[in-house]
Amino acid sequence: MQVLDFVRRCWTDERGHVALITALALPTLTVLVAGAVDLQRVVSDRERVQDIADAAALAGASHLALAISDDVAISRVEAMIDAHLEEWTKKPSVTPVVQIVQQGSQRVMQVSMDVVAPSFFVNLLPPGGWKFGAVSRAVSVGMTPLCVLATSKQADKVINVKDSSRLRAPACMVHSNRDVLVEGGRIEAAMVQAVTSARGQISPSPGTGAADIPDPFADLALDERRSCSGSSQSLSASSGVIRLPAGVHCGGIQISGSAELTLAPGEHWFRDGHLQVKEDARLTGVDVVLFFDKASKFDFQDRALVNLDGRKTGPYAGLVMAATRDNTQDFIITSENVDRLLGVIYVPQALLLVDGKADVARESAWTVIVARSIQLKGSPSLIINANYGASDVPVPDGVGPRSGGARLIQ
């Protein structure tokens, strides 16, 4: 009876009424508040996971635009995700999956993230904890790689393809700061553009009215005055194997007959004379760059075999041949066996002339040409490959792959 009297008094007393209701409602309110806090945490976790997935997909799409192999791109994305998760204290359990998928004509970087977050109610509500995920897909919007650039703005200094010659750059762009003129030959490239005009057999249809592309190596030091004192002097050989150490070479070098000239790794400066390779001679070199001063040039003739791989390290990494800015010579390739010119050929104030009837640079993983003007005549095919990920010769900034970024897609 005492208990019933107590309840009756609480029910009839206003203060007791409130106390009783509060006592009965408190557990429910506690559960609701805890659930709201838990749900807010889940929402925050979901947003953070989506942000990580978006950032990783965008970065991965940019890696794809730079012609890096799929495996390398995926591993970099995975490392990026791991770094983000490492910074996250009290994070849920996250299982990322990185894939490259084909969506129509596009290669898509896809990042999926499965998440299990513990709930406030010891994973009883919901059963097993909160389970959600994030998916992000991105594609690159990088620009077409630049592999042929004629820097001159003069009307007679253009990209000129004559006779039945061909300039082939199927995965990269050919650009002239003046004109592109095809007279009987053909240009095939991923993109062809000119500041002024483009005429002749060009595939795909060229663009005109393009903006100038400045010399990408304008700040590169090329005019060092290197003394011939103590350096190698003029050399002529028609047989045997000659190994030429890196350094300054003065007075010219002529290799003919069956002679083979092997360039040691490093920087080779040619002063006051030409490098001429002709007949059945051979010129080879790995991890080399050849520099030519005002009075020097190269001339590859006849059946001479030329295989050169550019510099791998140092300030000239990526270059294979270059001329000083006061050099206005004609650099001539007429040999039938110039198989590999792996790297950048940089002759900013000179003409690169390819004449003959054979393929040139076919075996190069990639080649880039930056010259005042470029001319092909006869029936050669100058082949500009763009497999930048297939060589340990690095591509210098300003040419080759040019990333314009990436964007998310549905």
C-alpha positions in Angstrom: 0.0 0.0 0.0 2.9 2.4 0.7 4.2 2.0 -2.9 0.7 2.6 -4.3 0.4 5.7 -2.2 3.8 7.0 -3.4 2.8 6.5 -7.1 -0.6 8.2 -6.4 1.0 11.2 -4.8 3.6 11.5 -7.7 0.8 11.3 -10.2 -1.4 14.0 -8.5 1.6 16.2 -7.7 2.8 18.2 -10.7 6.4 18.0 -9.6 6.3 14.3 -9.1 4.6 13.9 -12.5 7.5 15.6 -14.2 10.1 13.6 -12.3 8.3 10.3 -13.2 8.2 11.1 -16.9 11.8 12.2 -16.9 12.8 9.0 -15.2 10.9 6.8 -17.6 12.1 8.8 -20.7 15.8 9.1 -19.8 17.0 5.8 -21.2 15.2 6.4 -24.5 16.6 9.9 -24.7 20.1 8.6 -24.0 19.8 6.0 -26.7 18.5 8.7 -29.2 21.3 11.1 -28.4 24.0 8.3 -28.6 22.5 7.2 -31.9 22.5 10.7 -33.3 26.2 11.2 -32.3 27.0 7.8 -33.8 25.2 8.6 -37.0 27.0 11.9 -37.3 30.3 10.2 -37.0 29.3 7.7 -39.7 28.3 10.6 -42.0 31.7 12.3 -41.3 33.6 9.1 -42.0 31.7 8.5 -45.2 32.6 12.0 -46.5 36.2 11.6 -45.6 36.4 8.2 -47.3 34.8 9.7 -50.4 37.3 12.6 -50.4 40.2 10.2 -50.2 38.8 8.1 -53.1 38.3 11.2 -55.2 41.8 12.5 -54.6 43.3 9.1 -55.3 41.3 8.6 -58.5 42.3 12.1 -59.8 46.0 11.5 -59.0 45.8 8.1 -60.7 44.2 9.5 -63.8 47.1 12.0 -64.0 49.6 9.2 -63.8 47.9 7.5 -66.7 48.2 10.7 -68.7 51.9 10.6 -68.2 52.2 7.3 -70.0 53.4 5.5 -66.9 52.6 1.8 -66.9 49.4 0.6 -65.3 51.1 -1.2 -62.5 53.1 1.8 -61.6 50.0 4.1 -61.7 48.1 1.6 -59.5 50.9 1.3 -56.9 51.2 5.1 -56.6 47.5 5.4 -56.0 47.6 2.7 -53.4 50.5 4.4 -51.7 48.6 7.7 -51.7 45.6 6.0 -50.1 47.8 4.4 -47.4 49.3 7.8 -46.6 45.9 9.3 -46.1 44.7 6.5 -43.9 47.9 6.6 -41.9 47.1 10.2 -40.9 43.6 9.3 -39.8 43.3 8.6 -36.1 40.4 6.4 -34.9 39.7 5.4 -38.4 37.3 2.7 -39.4 38.3 -0.5 -41.2 39.0 0.5 -44.9 39.6 -1.9 -47.7 40.6 -0.1 -50.9 40.6 -1.6 -54.4 42.3 0.3 -57.3 41.6 -0.7 -60.9 42.0 0.7 -64.4 38.8 0.0 -66.4 37.8 0.7 -69.9 34.7 2.9 -70.3 34.0 3.4 -74.0 37.1 4.8 -75.5 38.4 6.1 -72.2 40.8 4.4 -69.7 39.4 5.1 -66.3 41.1 5.1 -62.9 38.6 3.6 -60.5 39.0 3.6 -56.7 36.6 1.6 -54.6 36.7 1.7 -50.8 34.7 -0.7 -48.5 34.3 0.5 -44.9 33.2 -1.1 -41.7 32.8 1.3 -38.7 32.0 0.0 -35.2 28.7 1.3 -33.9 28.0 2.8 -30.5 25.9 -0.2 -29.6 28.8 -2.7 -29.7 28.0 -3.5 -33.4 24.5 -4.7 -32.5 22.7 -1.9 -34.1 23.2 -2.1 -37.0 24.3 -5.8 -36.8 28.1 -6.0 -37.4 28.6 -2.3 -37.3 28.1 0.4 -39.9 29.0 -0.8 -43.4 29.3 1.7 -46.3 31.6 2.4 -49.2 32.9 5.0 -51.7 33.6 4.7 -55.4 35.4 7.3 -57.5 36.2 7.3 -61.2 38.5 9.8 -63.0 39.9 10.2 -66.5 42.9 12.3 -67.6 42.4 15.5 -69.5 46.1 15.8 -70.3 47.3 17.5 -73.5 48.7 15.5 -76.4 52.4 14.9 -75.8 54.7 17.3 -77.7 57.3 15.5 -79.7 58.2 17.7 -82.7 58.6 21.5 -82.4 59.8 23.9 -85.1 60.7 27.0 -83.1 61.2 29.6 -85.9 58.6 32.2 -86.8 60.2 33.0 -90.2 58.3 32.2 -93.4 61.1 30.1 -94.9 61.8 28.2 -91.6 59.0 25.6 -91.4 58.2 22.0 -91.1 58.5 20.9 -94.7 57.8 17.3 -95.9 58.7 16.8 -99.6 58.7 14.2 -102.3 57.5 10.9 -100.9 58.9 11.3 -97.4 56.8 10.7 -94.3 56.8 12.1 -90.8 55.0 9.7 -88.5 54.2 10.6 -84.9 51.1 8.5 -84.1 51.0 9.1 -80.4 52.1 12.7 -80.1 51.9 16.3 -81.5 53.7 18.0 -84.3 53.8 21.8 -83.9 55.3 24.7 -85.9 55.5 28.2 -84.7 55.1 29.2 -88.4 53.9 26.8 -91.1 53.6 23.1 -91.8 54.0 22.5 -95.5 53.7 19.0 -97.1 54.7 18.8 -100.7 54.2 15.3 -102.0 54.9 13.5 -98.8 52.7 13.0 -95.8 52.4 13.7 -92.0 50.6 11.3 -89.7 50.4 12.3 -86.1 48.1 12.3 -83.1 47.8 16.1 -83.6 49.3 18.6 -86.1 49.1 22.3 -85.5 50.6 25.5 -86.8 50.6 29.1 -85.8 50.1 30.4 -89.4 49.1 27.7 -91.9 49.2 23.9 -92.6 48.9 22.5 -96.1 49.2 19.2 -97.9 48.5 15.5 -96.9 48.2 15.7 -93.1 46.3 13.3 -91.0 44.3 14.1 -88.9 43.2 17.5 -90.3 45.7 20.0 -88.9 44.8 23.0 -86.6 45.9 26.5 -87.5 46.0 29.7 -85.5 47.6 27.9 -82.6 49.5 29.8 -79.9 53.2 29.9 -80.1 55.0 27.2 -78.1 58.2 28.8 -76.6 61.5 27.0 -76.7 61.2 24.6 -73.8 64.9 24.6 -73.1 65.6 28.3 -73.5 67.2 28.4 -70.0 69.4 25.4 -70.5 73.1 26.3 -70.4 74.7 25.2 -73.7 77.4 27.8 -74.5 80.1 26.8 -72.1 83.5 27.7 -73.5 85.4 24.5 -73.1 89.1 24.5 -74.0 90.6 22.1 -76.4 93.7 22.0 -74.3 94.3 18.5 -73.2 91.2 17.2 -75.1 91.1 14.6 -77.9 92.0 16.0 -81.3 90.8 15.1 -84.8 90.2 11.5 -85.5 89.8 9.5 -88.7 89.3 5.7 -88.8 88.2 3.2 -91.4 88.5 0.0 -89.4 88.7 -1.2 -85.9 86.9 -0.4 -82.7 87.4 3.0 -81.1 86.1 3.9 -77.6 85.9 7.6 -77.1 85.8 8.9 -73.5 83.4 11.7 -72.5 84.9 15.2 -72.8 85.8 17.8 -75.4 86.7 16.6 -78.9 88.3 19.1 -81.2 89.1 19.2 -84.9 86.4 16.8 -86.2 85.9 13.0 -86.3 85.4 10.9 -89.4 84.4 7.3 -89.1 84.1 5.2 -92.4 84.6 1.8 -93.8 83.9 -0.9 -91.2 85.1 1.2 -88.2 83.0 1.3 -85.0 83.0 4.3 -82.7 81.6 3.7 -79.2 81.0 6.8 -77.0 81.5 6.3 -73.3 78.7 7.4 -71.0 78.7 11.1 -70.4 78.8 14.5 -72.2 80.7 14.7 -75.5 81.5 18.3 -76.7 82.4 18.6 -80.3 84.3 21.7 -81.2 85.7 23.1 -84.4 84.9 20.1 -86.6 82.1 17.8 -87.7 81.2 14.3 -86.6 80.8 12.3 -89.8 79.8 8.7 -89.9 79.6 7.1 -93.4 79.8 3.9 -95.5 79.4 0.9 -93.2 80.7 2.5 -90.1 79.0 2.3 -86.7 78.3 4.9 -84.0 76.9 3.7 -80.7 76.5 5.1 -77.2 74.4 4.7 -74.1 73.8 7.4 -71.5 75.4 10.0 -73.8 74.7 13.5 -75.0 76.5 15.0 -78.0 77.0 18.8 -78.1 78.0 20.7 -81.2 79.4 24.3 -81.1 79.0 26.9 -83.7 81.5 25.3 -86.1 80.4 21.7 -85.6 77.6 19.3 -86.7 76.8 15.7 -87.3 76.4 14.1 -90.7 75.2 10.4 -91.0 75.6 9.0 -94.5 75.4 5.9 -96.7 74.8 2.7 -94.7 76.2 3.9 -91.4 74.6 2.4 -88.3 73.7 4.9 -85.6 72.3 3.8 -82.2 72.4 6.4 -79.4 70.6 6.5 -76.0 70.4 9.9 -74.3 71.8 11.0 -71.0 70.1 9.5 -68.0 71.1 11.8 -65.2 72.5 15.3 -64.5 71.5 18.7 -66.0 71.3 17.3 -69.5 69.2 14.2 -68.6 66.9 13.3 -71.5 69.0 15.0 -74.3 70.8 12.8 -76.9 72.1 15.6 -79.2 72.2 19.4 -78.9 73.7 22.4 -80.6 74.7 25.7 -79.1 72.4 28.7 -79.9 74.9 30.3 -82.2 75.0 27.1 -84.4 73.1 27.6 -87.7 74.5 24.5 -89.4 72.4 21.9 -91.3 72.3 18.7 -89.3 71.9 15.9 -92.0 70.7 12.4 -91.8 70.9 10.4 -95.0 72.1 7.1 -93.7 69.8 4.0 -94.2 70.5 2.7 -90.7 69.9 5.4 -88.1 67.9 3.0 -86.0 67.8 4.6 -82.5 67.9 8.2 -81.4 66.5 7.9 -78.0 66.1 11.3 -76.4 65.8 14.9 -77.3 67.4 16.3 -80.4 67.8 20.0 -79.7 69.2 22.3 -82.4 67.3 25.5 -81.7 68.9 27.6 -84.5 69.6 24.9 -87.0 67.9 22.9 -89.7 67.4 19.1 -89.2 67.4 17.6 -92.6 66.4 13.9 -93.2 67.1 12.7 -96.8 67.2 9.2 -98.1 64.9 6.2 -98.4 64.9 4.4 -95.1 63.2 4.5 -91.7 64.9 6.8 -89.2 64.6 6.3 -85.4 62.2 3.4 -85.6 63.9 1.5 -82.7 63.7 4.4 -80.3 61.3 4.0 -77.4 60.8 7.8 -77.7 62.2 10.7 -79.6 61.6 14.4 -79.4 62.9 17.0 -81.9 63.2 20.7 -81.2 64.7 22.6 -84.1 64.6 25.9 -85.9 63.2 24.1 -88.9 62.7 20.5 -90.1 62.8 19.2 -93.6 62.3 15.7 -95.0 62.9 14.9 -98.7 63.4 11.9 -100.8 61.6 8.9 -99.4 62.6 8.4 -95.8 60.2 7.8 -92.9 61.1 9.8 -89.8 59.4 7.8 -87.0 58.7 9.6 -83.7 57.7 7.1 -81.1 56.2 8.1 -77.7 56.6 5.1 -75.4 57.9 7.2 -72.6 57.5 4.6 -70.0 59.6 2.0 -71.8 63.0 3.6 -71.3 65.1 4.8 -68.3 66.1 7.9 -70.3 63.9 10.5 -68.6 61.8 12.9 -70.6 62.7 16.6 -69.8 60.0 19.0 -68.7 58.4 21.0 -71.4 58.2 18.2 -74.0 56.8 14.7 -74.2 53.9 14.1 -71.8 52.1 17.3 -70.8 49.5 16.8 -68.1 46.5 19.0 -68.1 45.0 17.3 -65.0 42.1 15.0 -64.5 38.4 15.0 -63.9 35.9 12.9 -62.1 33.3 11.0 -64.1 30.2 9.1 -63.2 
